Amino acid sequence: MRSLYDIHEGGPQSDRKTVEQFATQWHATDWQHAEDHWTSLVGEVLKAKDMEAHSPTEALRRAEAVILDLLAVALSRPNSRCPVCARCR
């Protein structure tokens, strides 16, 4: 799995913006906390039944893309929260 740092440093501009907002807006610039939640979210998508139809590499790529797309939408909404943080509180 790509780390948030890897995406931030080498991904497309839209993905870099999303992971930066994920870490700063929802996790008070605590990149390690954001990384833990990123890993959790991608892991949840990987458990989806339809991921079994793909090779492990392709499933991981798809799971990361799904979470990046969902985060981009959620981060743009006022008063939104990290889904993992919301479950913990």
C-alpha positions in Angstrom: 0.0 0.0 0.0 1.2 3.5 -0.8 1.7 5.7 2.2 0.2 9.1 2.4 3.7 10.5 2.1 4.3 8.6 -1.1 1.0 9.9 -2.6 1.8 13.4 -1.4 5.3 13.4 -2.9 4.6 11.6 -6.1 0.9 11.4 -6.9 -1.2 13.5 -9.2 -1.9 17.1 -8.0 -5.5 16.2 -7.0 -4.4 13.2 -4.9 -1.6 15.3 -3.3 -4.2 17.9 -2.3 -6.5 15.3 -0.9 -3.9 13.6 1.3 -2.6 17.0 2.5 -6.2 18.1 3.5 -6.8 14.6 5.1 -3.7 15.1 7.3 -4.2 18.8 8.0 -7.9 19.4 8.1 -9.0 16.2 9.9 -5.9 15.2 11.8 -4.3 18.5 12.9 -1.2 17.8 10.8 -0.6 14.6 12.6 0.6 12.7 9.6 1.1 9.4 11.6 -2.5 9.5 12.9 -3.7 10.3 9.4 -1.6 7.4 8.0 -3.2 5.0 10.5 -6.6 6.0 9.4 -5.7 5.9 5.7 -4.5 2.3 6.3 -7.7 1.4 8.0 -9.9 2.9 5.3 -8.1 1.2 2.5 -8.2 -2.1 4.4 -12.0 -1.8 4.7 -12.4 -1.4 1.0 -10.0 -4.4 0.3 -12.4 -6.6 2.3 -15.3 -5.9 -0.1 -16.5 -9.0 -1.9 -16.0 -7.6 -5.4 -12.2 -7.1 -4.7 -11.8 -10.9 -4.8 -12.2 -10.8 -8.5 -8.9 -8.8 -8.9 -5.3 -9.7 -8.4 -3.9 -8.4 -5.0 -2.0 -5.6 -6.8 -5.1 -4.5 -8.8 -7.4 -4.7 -5.7 -5.0 -2.5 -3.7 -4.8 0.0 -6.5 -8.6 0.1 -6.8 -9.0 0.4 -3.0 -6.6 3.4 -2.8 -8.4 5.1 -5.7 -11.8 4.6 -4.1 -10.7 6.0 -0.8 -9.0 9.0 -2.5 -12.1 9.8 -4.4 -14.4 9.5 -1.4 -12.0 11.6 0.7 -11.9 14.3 -1.9 -15.7 14.6 -1.8 -16.0 14.4 2.0 -13.2 16.9 2.6 -15.0 19.5 0.6 -18.1 19.3 2.8 -18.4 21.7 5.7 -18.2 20.1 9.2 -17.1 16.8 7.7 -14.9 14.4 9.8 -12.6 11.6 9.2 -14.8 8.4 9.1 -12.4 6.5 11.4 -12.2 9.4 13.9 -16.0 9.6 13.8 -16.3 5.9 14.8 -13.8 6.3 17.7 -15.6 9.2 19.4 
